Amino acid sequence: MTNERYACDILVVGAGPAGLAAACVAAEAGRQVVVLDNSPWLGGQIWRGEQTHPTQAAAQRWIQRLNKSEARVLASATAFAALSPRCLLAETLSGVLEITWQKLILATGARERFIPFPGWTLPGVLGPGGLHAMSQAGWPVAGKRVVVAGTGPLLLAVADGLKRHGAHVFLVAEQTPLAKVMRFGLGLWRHPGKLVQGLGVKARLLGVPYRCGCWPLKAEGADRVQRVTLTNGTRTWTEDSDYLACGFHLVPNVEWPLLLDCELRAGAVRVNEFQETTVADVFCAGEPTGVGGAECALVEGQIAGLAAAGLPDQASAFFSQRASWHQFRDALNDTFALRPEMRGLATADTVICRCEEVRREALESFTDWRAAKLHTRCGMGACQGRICGGAAQFLFGWDNDSVRPPAFPVRVGSLMSADPTDPTASTPTQPRV
Ligand SMILES: Cc1cc2nc3c(=O)[nH]c(=O)nc-3n(C[C@H](O)[C@H](O)[C@H](O)COP(=O)(O)OP(=O)(O)OC[C@H]3O[C@@H](n4cnc5c(N)ncnc54)[C@H](O)[C@@H]3O)c2cc1C
């Protein structure tokens, strides 16, 4: 199989709010832009249904703006390896794309964090974002009894979405204490849009208990979840449930930045004021630089896009907006930081790595992620540590500081095309956009 080749001034990986904004401003500035995303739709995690079922004005504005620009969109394309320092490989359904870039903007978003507890691998226990996405795609949740648990504002957004799809959400259990959540809520006056959004969600969830300082201890059932045991630290009780949607805030997707040797700080990509990473000509915007929400991602995306297009003065016009969203981001992460009790949820025989079935007791004797991987295969299965990595970081303090290609699981044929010594791997055509 031969690779299809593209060349561009600016390549954007990820078409969520950050990637959309970066691609729009760079293309409008006259640069040749390619933007790729592994999903078939534009919009990332928050706006992915907007192309087919438009509901949000901001999403529509950005998607239309991108469609009107000269940017080339490559959907269902997963960036998985670098062929050379300025050439990236992406897998599509029909083959492999070889994309050469002058500037690269990484806007790969974040994913849900899972903290293991007994029963967390039972069918019917899912991440809140995952269950929400499935219900949006038509998975029937109407009439099902659902507990939403964990931490972060996503819990309320998901409870709202599931309720709209007819689910009987009868409890939202937030591990953060009420006082901290209240303080965060009161601070939202600085971001009136968020305040209105939050009040709207709360109003729609009238009648659904939102219990703070409350978390799941275990999920039980014969062949799928049937009961969830929860605690508020003093009292423990059990609820019958068809689904447990449980996730503990989000963690930045940093596989690509690590693959390119970009430095991290506290698990997020280190960038300068123009969103440039520690590797020259590689920029990063949105959740990989810290989990701060869609508005923060949009502003960072515009700064990255303008800076990559060589327009630093225009980029700096967004600095004050970004500073304000970074205050929000810091408050968000401080409020929904995990309480120490979460470290004790997994018992000795609780599975931590579900791909390779590695239990907690098998990991206790190691001092770092690398040693644990080598001896137990923890994090070496199909998800490549995307699920257990965040848990291991929290439980044991292990950082994953190295990633090897492929950054995502791909077909063997695609892997072979990543071999630069293979003369059949690429066609000698002129680069095009
Ligand atoms: C599961 C989940 C559900 C969420 N639901 C909500 C919600 O309901 N309401 C809300 O307010 N916020 C929600 N959020 C948070 C919200 O998505 C973010 O705040 C916002 O979308 C951040 O924008 P972004 O552009 O940084 O990242 P994202 O929107 O995550 O966009 C990143 C994009 O990059 C793509 N990508 C990643 N790696 C590659 C690769 N190697 N190759 C190609 N493409 C790649 C991803 O598929 C994704 O489309 C959710 C987050 C998650 C993880």
The ligand as a MOL file (V3000), in Angstrom:
LIG
                    3D

  0  0  0     0  0            999 V3000
M  V30 BEGIN CTAB
M  V30 COUNTS 53 58 0 0 0
M  V30 BEGIN ATOM
M  V30 1 C -15.4700 12.2680 27.3070 0
M  V30 2 C -15.6270 13.7720 27.5150 0
M  V30 3 C -16.9070 14.3340 27.5080 0
M  V30 4 C -17.0720 15.7280 27.6930 0
M  V30 5 N -18.3300 16.2480 27.7310 0
M  V30 6 C -18.5030 17.5650 27.9900 0
M  V30 7 C -19.8130 18.1230 28.1060 0
M  V30 8 O -20.8130 17.4210 27.9720 0
M  V30 9 N -19.9280 19.4600 28.3900 0
M  V30 10 C -18.8060 20.2490 28.5530 0
M  V30 11 O -18.9440 21.4620 28.8240 0
M  V30 12 N -17.5640 19.7560 28.4390 0
M  V30 13 C -17.3930 18.4330 28.1860 0
M  V30 14 N -16.1310 17.9130 28.1320 0
M  V30 15 C -14.9990 18.8190 28.2780 0
M  V30 16 C -14.7920 19.4970 26.9260 0
M  V30 17 O -14.7930 18.5080 25.9410 0
M  V30 18 C -13.4870 20.2390 26.8340 0
M  V30 19 O -13.4520 21.2330 27.8230 0
M  V30 20 C -13.2410 20.9030 25.4730 0
M  V30 21 O -13.8290 20.1680 24.4440 0
M  V30 22 C -11.7600 21.0290 25.2410 0
M  V30 23 O -11.4870 21.2940 23.8980 0
M  V30 24 P -10.1540 20.7510 23.2030 0
M  V30 25 O -10.1840 21.2810 21.8290 0
M  V30 26 O -8.9820 21.0620 24.0590 0
M  V30 27 O -10.2570 19.1670 23.2290 0
M  V30 28 P -11.3160 18.1450 22.5940 0
M  V30 29 O -12.6340 18.7380 22.4430 0
M  V30 30 O -11.1780 16.9080 23.3980 0
M  V30 31 O -10.7340 17.8770 21.1190 0
M  V30 32 C -9.5980 17.1090 20.8680 0
M  V30 33 C -9.8040 16.3450 19.5630 0
M  V30 34 O -8.5660 15.7500 19.1800 0
M  V30 35 C -8.8270 14.4840 18.6450 0
M  V30 36 N -7.5920 13.6990 18.7470 0
M  V30 37 C -6.9050 13.3650 19.8590 0
M  V30 38 N -5.8030 12.6660 19.5260 0
M  V30 39 C -5.8040 12.5500 18.1750 0
M  V30 40 C -4.9310 11.9190 17.2410 0
M  V30 41 N -3.8080 11.2990 17.6180 0
M  V30 42 N -5.2430 11.9810 15.9120 0
M  V30 43 C -6.3620 12.6310 15.4980 0
M  V30 44 N -7.2200 13.2440 16.3500 0
M  V30 45 C -6.9440 13.2020 17.6630 0
M  V30 46 C -9.9800 13.9620 19.5160 0
M  V30 47 O -10.7240 12.9400 18.8830 0
M  V30 48 C -10.8170 15.2230 19.6900 0
M  V30 49 O -11.7950 15.3340 18.6790 0
M  V30 50 C -15.9390 16.5420 27.8960 0
M  V30 51 C -14.6570 15.9610 27.8810 0
M  V30 52 C -14.5010 14.6030 27.6930 0
M  V30 53 C -13.1060 14.0130 27.6880 0
M  V30 END ATOM
M  V30 BEGIN BOND
M  V30 1 1 1 2
M  V30 2 1 2 3
M  V30 3 2 2 52
M  V30 4 2 3 4
M  V30 5 1 4 5
M  V30 6 1 4 50
M  V30 7 2 5 6
M  V30 8 1 6 7
M  V30 9 1 6 13
M  V30 10 2 7 8
M  V30 11 1 7 9
M  V30 12 1 9 10
M  V30 13 2 10 11
M  V30 14 1 10 12
M  V30 15 2 12 13
M  V30 16 1 13 14
M  V30 17 1 14 15
M  V30 18 1 14 50
M  V30 19 1 15 16
M  V30 20 1 16 17
M  V30 21 1 16 18
M  V30 22 1 18 19
M  V30 23 1 18 20
M  V30 24 1 20 21
M  V30 25 1 20 22
M  V30 26 1 22 23
M  V30 27 1 23 24
M  V30 28 2 24 25
M  V30 29 1 24 26
M  V30 30 1 24 27
M  V30 31 1 27 28
M  V30 32 2 28 29
M  V30 33 1 28 30
M  V30 34 1 28 31
M  V30 35 1 31 32
M  V30 36 1 32 33
M  V30 37 1 33 34
M  V30 38 1 33 48
M  V30 39 1 34 35
M  V30 40 1 35 36
M  V30 41 1 35 46
M  V30 42 1 36 37
M  V30 43 1 36 45
M  V30 44 2 37 38
M  V30 45 1 38 39
M  V30 46 1 39 40
M  V30 47 2 39 45
M  V30 48 1 40 41
M  V30 49 2 40 42
M  V30 50 1 42 43
M  V30 51 2 43 44
M  V30 52 1 44 45
M  V30 53 1 46 47
M  V30 54 1 46 48
M  V30 55 1 48 49
M  V30 56 2 50 51
M  V30 57 1 51 52
M  V30 58 1 52 53
M  V30 END BOND
M  V30 END CTAB
M  END
